Amino acid sequence: MDFSRWVFLILILISFSAIPIWSDSSLSEIPINFLNFAKKAEVFDWIVGVRRRIHENPELGYEEFETSKLIREELDKLGISYKYPFATTGVVGFIGSGKSPFVAIRADMDALPMQEMVDWEHKSKNAGKMHACGHDAHIAMLLGAAKILQEHRDILKGTVALVFQPAEEGGGGAKKMIDAGALENIEAIFGLHVNPQFPLGKVSSRPGPFLAGSGFFEAVISGKGGHAAIPQHSIDPILAASNVIVSLQHLVSREADPLDSQVVTVAKFQGGGAFNVIPDSVTIGGTFRAFSKESFQQLRQRIEEVIVGQAAVQRCNATVDFLTKEKPFFPPTVNDKNLHKHFQRVAGDMLGNDHVKDMEPLMGSEDFAFYQEVIPGYFYLLGMQEETNEKLVSVHSPYFKINEEALPIGAALQASLAITYLLEAQSQVPSSSISDHHDEL
């Protein structure tokens, strides 16, 4: 054998030796080790402290300037690099080599426009604003995951992106993060949401369609006002609006496939201010939901047709606005089937297989779905309810509370999903592909 062939064989052996061989047993130890780390008193107290500081200062979508500043300060303390801004207030941090493979974990940052009714030491200090959907906990858990990963970066092969996103509550912040380049080089993304109705220590999700696509509509139905005692001299928009609402319900009960879940809800009805005056116009508004783009677009078309047509039957005019500038349509949240298997395996290693549940789809919506339209993504729910504690109320309530015992679980699980994804991806890539791949920050 000539010298050149010997050199070639030696180089092959060196390249293969650089690839870590991760057995199933060694990978399965990571989640429980991360959870034990997150439950250490100093780590747990730090995560809780971050969450409480954010809770005290809630900010609405695209206004999360102080929240974003806090995130960047904590990343600086951890020695984690980041890019800022994305979509006005968004931040993307990076842990690892800065090279492929890339995986992301995400948290939303915005609060809701409501007054907190829970009296406790860290109650909202911003009147009319409250973290009533758990986004303060999501941020704290993502920073907790960052701390875990940074402490264990010696076993991290590839790069984890930490996506802190503004304006999930109807503002479509995920779409703007994508447009700003936040997913550059990223191959997969994981997200979570706290669930006050699910037991602490348990997680739930499903493959395929998980959450519905959603949109909003508002319609102005115009007639001719007048005295209520002589309705024949008026054109009553209240009567027309009432017929419109009843007809909208028929879209689901008589036009949709019973096996294709859809919702149309009118939640806003404004018209008139006196008992004896027929108003000139009525405004109605609501939301519609579906699990497929086809069903969603069909609903959108029929909503407009029904409102305009039914108003005309009652001699009224109607205009329909789908409010896409303020509240963009959210696509359905569809979980990647391969990532579902990964989630089951990692969460099972951490919490036990009996604490990882498949669940039925929900009609709620999430702008995490925008990420899933671009790359494989996975979204799951994290339980918070303890049997011995008071029953937690649902999200979007002024009485909403976070069970802080869930924070280390979410932090450790997000970190585990990311690092095991990278280790598995790295072990599956041929050595020639690794040496030739140049995706960097």
N, C-alpha and C positions, 0 to 999 in steps of 0.2 A: 504493500500500500504506500502510495507516495505521500510526501509531507503535507501537501495541500489538503488531502482527504482527511489526514489525522487532525489538522487544525479545524476543519469543518465539523467533525464529530465532537471535538472538545467544546466548540462553541455551542453546539446543540445541547450537550449535557449541562453546560453552564446555564443556558437559558431555561432549561426545564427545572434546574435546581432552584431558580429564583422564584418559581411559582409555588406559593404555599399550598400544601395539601391539607385541606380541612375535612376531617372526618365528621360524620353525623353527630358523634358523641361530643366532640369538641365544640361544634356549632351550637348544640343544644344546651351547653353550659352557659353560654353568653347571656341569654335573657334573665336567668335567675341571678347570675352574678351582678348584672346591671341593676336589677330590682333591689338586691341587698345593698348595693352602693347608694341608690337613690333614697333608701329608707334610713340611712345613717342620719343621726340627729342633726349634724351640721348641714348636710345637704338638704334634708327635708325642711329644716327651718329656713334655709335660704330660698328654696322654691316657694314656700308659703309666704315669706316676706315680700318677694317679688310680686306675687299675685295680689297681695293686699295693697301694695303701693299703686298698682295699676287700677285696682277696683276703686280706690279713693278718687281717682282722676279720670273718669270715663270721658271718651271723646267720640263724636259721631264720625261717619264715613268721610274719608279724605281730610279729616281734621285731627288726625291722631299724631300731632306733632310732639307733644310731651311723651306720649307712649313710645313713639319711634326713638326719641332721644334716650329714654330709659333703656330700651333694647340695645341701642348702640353702645351706651356706657357699659352695660353688663358684658357685651361681647368684647369690648376693649379690655375689661378686667380679666376675662378668660383667655385673652390672647388670640382671639378668633378674628380673622379678616372678614370684611364685608364690603358690599357695594350699596350705595345709597345716593339719591332716592330712586325708587321705582313707583310709578303711579302716585306721585306726590309725597307719600309718607312711607312707602314700603321699603323693606330692608331684606337683602339676601346675604347670609353669612356662608362661609366655606370652611370646612374642616377636612383635612387630609392632604393628599399629594397635589391637588389641583389638576390632576390628570384623570382620564377615563379609568373605570366606569364612574358615572355620576348618578346619584340618587337624591331625591329631595324629600324633606318632611316640612309640613306647612302648618301655620297658625294664622287665624284671622284676628284683627286688632280692634274693630270698631264696637261701640256700645249702642244702646237704643235710646230713643227720645222719650224716656219715661222717668217719673219720680220714684226713687227707691223708698220703699215702705218698711224695710227691715232696719230696726234700730240696733246697731252694734258699733264697736269701736272704729271700724274701718268703712263706715257708710260713705256713699258717694258725696263728695264735696261740691259737685257741679250740679246745680239745680236743674231738674228736668232731664237729667241724663243718668243712665245706669247700665252697668254690665249685667243685663238680665238674660243673656244667652250663653254665658260662660266663656266669652272670648278672653277675659282676663286670665282664666285658668288655662286656656289653650296656649296663650303666650308664655305663661310661667312654665308649663310643661315642655314647650319647645326650647326654652332657655335651659330647663333642667336636662333635657336630652343633649343639648349642646355641651353642658358641663360634663355629662357622663362620657360623651364621645371624645371630648378634648382630653379627659383624664386617661382614656384608653386608646389614644390615637396611635400607639405603637402597634396595635393589631389591625388598624384601619387601612384597608387597601383600596385606593380610589378616593373619591371625594363625596362628602355629604353636603348638600346645599340646604340651608335653613331659610325657609321662605316665610317672612313675616308680611302678611298681606292686609291692606286696608279694605274697608267698605264691602264687607260680605253681605250686610243686611240690605239687600236690594240695590246696592250701588254697582255691582258687577266688578268689584276690585280685582278678582282673579283674571278677568279678561284684559284689563288694563296692565296687570303685571306681565301677562304673556306678550302683549303688544310691545311692552318696554324691554323685552328680552330676558325676563327672569328665568325662563326655562332653557336657556342656551346650554347645550350639551347634555341636559338631564334626560335620563332614560326611563325613569319611573318616579312616582310621587305618592306619598302616604299622608293622609289627614285623619283627624279624629274629631269627635264632638262628645261632650259630656251628656250623659243621659240620667236625669234624676229619677226616672221610673224603673231603672234596671239595677240589680244588686251590686254593691261594691265588690270589686274583685272579679267581676265578670265583664266580658266584652261581647259584642254582637255585630253581625253584618251579614252579607250574602254576596254570592257572585252574580254578575249581570245587573239588571236594573234594580237599584236600591232606593233611590229617591226620585221624585217626579220632576219633570220639567215644569216651569211655572211662568206665568205672565200676569199682568194686571191690565185692567181696562177701566175707563171712565167715560160716561156718556151724558150728554146734555140733551134732554128731551124738551122741546119748546112748543108751547101752545099759545093760548090767548087767555090772560087772566080776567077775572071779573068777580062779581058778587056770588057767593055760594048759593043764595036763594033763587038766582035766575041762571042756572047752569047752561041753558040753551043759548045764552049770549056769549058763552065762553067756549074755549077748546081746552079740555082738562088734561094737563100733562101728568097729573097724579094718576089718573085712571090709565093713561097710556103706559106710564112707567110700571104700574102694577101688572098689566098684561105682559109687558116685556119680561119682567122677572119670572112670571109663571112659565112663559114660553122658553126662557133660557134653561130652565130645569129639564125641559123635554129633550134638550140636546144630549144629555147623558142617559135619561131614562128610555128614550125612543130612537136615538140615532147612533149611539155608541154600542159597540159589541159588549155584551155583559161581561165577557172575560177580559176586556181591555179597560182597566180601571181609569176613570176620568172624573174630574170634579169641576163644576162651575158654581161659584158662590158669589152672590151679591151681598156685600157687607156694608155698603154705603148707600144711604137714601136721604137726600136733602131737598126739601121743597116746601115752600109756604111758611108763614110765621103767624097766621091768625086762623081762628076757628071758622070764620065766615068769608074768607077770601080765597078764591081759586088763583094759584100763582101763575105767572107767565111761563115758568120753566121748572124742571126738576133735574137734579143731578144724581146719577147712580154710579156705583163703582164696585169692583170686586176683583176676584182672581180666578184663574183657570189652570188646571193641572192635568198632565198626562205623562205616560211612561215611554212614549215613542214620539219622535219628531213628526211622523206622519199624522198621528192622532192630535198632536198639539197644534199643528198648522190647520188641520180641519176644524178644530174648535175655534181657533182665532177667526177663520173665515166665517163660520156660521154665527158666532157671537155678533159680529158686525151686521150680517144680513138680518138676523132676527131683531136686533134693536131697531135698525132703520125701518124694516118692514112692518113690525108691530106698531111702531110709532105712527107710521103712515096710515095704518088701518084706523087709528083713532084721530086722524086728521092733524097729527103733530109732525114736526120735523125732528130729526135726531142726528147728532154728530158723535162719533166714537173716536176716542184717543187711547192708544195702547201704551202710552207713557214710556216708550222705549228709550228716550233720552235720559230720564231720571231713574227708571227701573227697567233695565234691559231684560229681555227674555232669558231665563236660565234653562239650559238644556237638562235632560234627565241625567242623574248621577248613575253611571254604569260602571260597576267594579270589574276590573280585569280578572279573568278566571284563574290565570296562573298566579297572580298576586294574592288571590283568595287562598290558594293552597299554601303559599308562603306565610300569609297571615295566620292561618290555622296552625301551622307547624310552630311558628315562633311564639304566638300567644299561648299555645298549648304547653310549650316548654316552660314558659314563665308562670302561668296561672293554673295549669292542669287542663286537660282536654274537656273536662266536664264544665269548665268555666268559659268556654268559647262556644257561643251559640249562633247558629244560623237563624235568621228571622225573616218575616214576611216584608215585602216592600212597604215603604211609607210614602204618603202623599206630600210630605214636606219636601222642600227643595234646598239646594246648596250650590253656591257658585263654584265650589270645588269641581263641579262638572265641567267647567271650562277647561281645566287642566286635562281632564280625561278625554277631551276631544282632540288633544294634541299628542299626548303620550299615555301609556298605560298608567292608571291610577287606582288607588284603593282607599276607601273611606269607611270608617267604622265608628261604633258608639261605645263609650266607656261608662260603665255603671258607677253610680255614686250612693245608692240607697242602702243604708244599714238598718237591719231589723230592729236594733235597739234604739235607734234615733227617731226623732220626729219625721213624719213623712214629708219628703221634699216636694215642693210644688213644681209645676212645669216651667219650662223656659218661657221667656217673654211675659213673665209675671212680675209685678213690683215687689213681690214677696219671695222671689227666686233666691236660693242660697246654693253655695258650693260646699260639698263635703271635701275638705282639704286632704283627707286620707286618700283620695283618689289621685292626687297630684303625682306622687312618686311612681305610681303604676303607669300612668300615661306617659310620663317622661321616659321611664325605662323601656316601655314597649315601643315607643317611637324610635328611640335610639337603637333598640335591638332589631327592629324591622329594617332599618337603614343599613346597619353594619353587616348583618347576615346577608342581606341582598348583595352587597358589594363583594363579600367574601365568596359567595356562591358564584357570582358572575365572573369573578377573577379566576376561579378554579376551572371554569368552563371555557375560557378563552385560550386558544392555541398560543404557544410562545411567540410564534412569528407575528401574530396579530397584535400581541402586547407590545413588542418592540417597534412595530410600525405605526402604532396609534399615537397621534400627536395632539389630541384634544386637550387643551389646557385653558386655564383661566385667562 
